[in-house]
């Protein structure tokens, strides 16, 4: 597994977690889902994705107390969720650009080595 596959795996885990949260609704997130989100925050930190970790932590802090409140304020949570989705979209594009750049730079290196050997 190369670095891009590892980032893809983390990306997919985050997307699945956000999908679960969206499907359950911000007010009815299961305890298990919250635990998974908290574990995901720690995993993302270990991968060195500090900004993503910060965003996920803010989402966790926004959703966790909502389960026990009668009056819900949607604005902050929805904005955080939207920001996370936008960030993940940009991340996916960057991953693909980096992967393509690595692929084509590898082809150029092979061509340079072939020219040197000729």
N, C-alpha and C positions, 0 to 999 in steps of 0.2 A: 504494500500500500504506500503510495507516494503522498506528499504533503497535500496535494489537491484532493485526493480521495479522503484524507482525514478531515479536511475542512468541509468537504461535501457531506460527510457523515454527521458532523456536528450541526451543519446547516439544516439537514433533514430532520434531525432530532428537535431543533428549535422550532422549525415549521410545524412539525407534528404536534408539539406542545401547544403552540399558539392556536392551531386548529381545534384541539381539544377544548381549550379555554373558550374559544369563540362559539363552539357548538353547545357547550353547557351554559353559556351566559356568564357574565361577570359576577352575578349575584349568587350563583349556584355552583360554583366550582367545587369539585369534590376535594376532600382532604388529601387523598392520594395524588391528585393532579397538582395540588400545591406543593407537596413534598417533592414530586418529580421536577417541578419548576425550580424549586430551591436547589436541588441537586444539579440541575442543568446550569444554574448560575455558577456554581462551583466548578463544574466541568469546563465551561466556557472560559473561566478565569485561568484554569490550568493550561488551556490552549493559547493563552496570551491575548485573548480577544476582550480587552478591557472595556471598550465602549459598549459592546454587545452585552457584556456581563452587567454593566451599570444599568443599561436599559431594562434588562430582564429583572434585575433586582428592584428597580422602581415599579415595574409592573407587578411583581410579587407583593411589594409593600402596599400597592394600591388595591390589589384584589383580596389579599388575605383578611383584612379586617371587615370587608364588605359582607362576609358571610353571616355576620352577627349584628348587622345594622338594619333598622327598618327603613330609614330614609337613605336612599342611594343618590350619590352625585356621579353621574355618568361622564361628565365632560373630561376630567383629568385622565380617567382610565381609558376612555375611547381614544383620546389624543395620544396617549402612550402606546396603545396598541397599534394605532395608525403609523406612528413614528417607527416602531419596531418593524412593521411590515415594509415600510419604505426603505429602511436601512437594509433589511434582508434582500430586497429586490436589487439594490445597488451592490450588495455583497455578491450575489449570484452573478451579476454581470462582470464584476471584477475578477471573480474566480475563473470565469470562462476566458476573459481577456488574458489573464496571467497564464492559464493553461495553454492557450494558443500561442502566446509569445514564447513560452518555454519550448513548445513543440517546434516552432519554426526556427528558433535560435539553435536548437539541436540539429535541425537539418542543415543550417548554414555551417555549423561546426563540422559536420560530417563532410560537407562539400569542401571546406577549407583543408581538412586533413587529406582528402582524396587528391586535391590539387598538389599538396605538398609531397605526397607519395609518388605522383606522376613524374 
